[in-house]
Amino acid sequence: MSIPADLRYTKDHEWTKLESGSSRVTVGITGFAVEQLGDITLVNLDVNEGDELTAGKAFGTIESVKTLSDLYAPVSGKVVAINRDLDAKPELVNDDPYGKGWMIVIESAAADSVANLLDAGAYQALLDASSR
Amino acid sequence: MSDTPLRKTPLYDCHVRAGARIVPFSGFAMPVQYTGIVDEHHAVRQSAGLFDVSHMGEFELRGPYAAHVVDYLITNDASKLRDGQALYTAACNDSGTIDDDLIVYRRSQERWLIVCNASNHAKMSAIVARAADNHCEFDDITEATALIALQGPRAFEILAGAVDAFAPVSALAPFSFCDARIGNVACTIARTGYTGEDGVEIFCASPDAESVWNTLMSAGAPLGLKPAGLGARDTLRLEARLSLYGNDIDETTNPIEAGLGWVVKLNKSSFVGKEALEAIKAAPLSRKMVGFEVTGRGVARHGYVLRDPATGAAIGTCTSGSPSPTLGKSIGLGYVSTAHSAIGSPLWVDCRGKNVEAVVVKTPFYKRS
């Protein structure tokens, strides 16, 4: 699966998208993460709109057939949108990880810090290194 | 993690070529999935799947006293077997807890095969060798032996296209076995399995494994046969409520509480663990293995605590849990105190601090029609 060039990535295989001219950061998991997890059966987004998140803290879990994984906030800020479609249709993450499989939107005073995350090239290099 | 290099089965290259994801399992590099756990799971329920289970251990016992040695090691009654019949059993220790679960095969009164779990191979090899010492010949033939499981409703249709002289194979009763040829390879085919489907497990010499695998894949692919990995093997066996050693049963559990009382035959003569099992059976059980369905949002996993919803008190532990691809539900097995083991008893599964509702249900979760 190709890695979209307009996103920024974490080492935990999450993607972030900062809308230009805004402080809203959309968060999801990468195609690589989806491939590793296999069939996703449950997405638990354990947050409500308005919750304050701290970068690095868990905001939910993903259950695949084989395993449970934590989801981590890539930036600090306030949760302003949650993809509740995933409650009933967790497979959206498998089918469209960079689109309909988005998870939360964080309004962040530190939204610019997203620029410090991995760009597509650096993320690809991380994947290459871990598959060696 | 130990630095011991992983062992490879004779089919390892075959799996890599098929695009399998390889993981360490019981010291072996094993395929966990090819196309995906759910896809492979459905293939086995609807058509058939092919599994490499060559990592399992095989021992051969030969001689006039081999039958006695086998019967001394196991809780089930091997004296009832005729030539060409096999038996599922536990092997216990003196405390009556489970050293391993096995299948024993009687080729003849003087020639027996024992198949053990890969995770217990070293332990069981030592136990069986010690029991055989001075009584019968013992060979650990694990390295020389490949084991391939063909499982699913179309398994025998596929075999018909792969086996020379199919009649004796088609006539196999459950838990019986015969010699046969697949392609040009001498095999032993047993009507056994670990998926809840009809099917067979096929023994052959390690150097012949790839030939057998390829012959079966060619015969089966047009009928929907897919290679299936350890991931699907686990979800399939859980739906069928087949115990997994190391998860559901181990040296801290006895066969009675594990629901394996049917493989403990206390009326046979002396065997390892007999006295302890007599005492266990005479006393009320403090806990029992149950199946449960998670009705709330969550997946039970090995080691999660099970609670009484009325009080929040811990009443047991989950030993296996997974989403069930066939049922579309979240299911699990676990030991609970006997007071909470009746069908319909409500439970909480403590999913990392979050109590998720569950209910004790009848098992197996899935039974083929």
Interface residues (C-beta under 8 A of the other chain):
Chain A: G38 D39 T41 L42 N44 T61 E63 V65 K66 L68
Chain B: V32 Q33 G36 I37 V38 G231 T235 R297 G298 V299 R301 S322 P323 P325 S330 R352
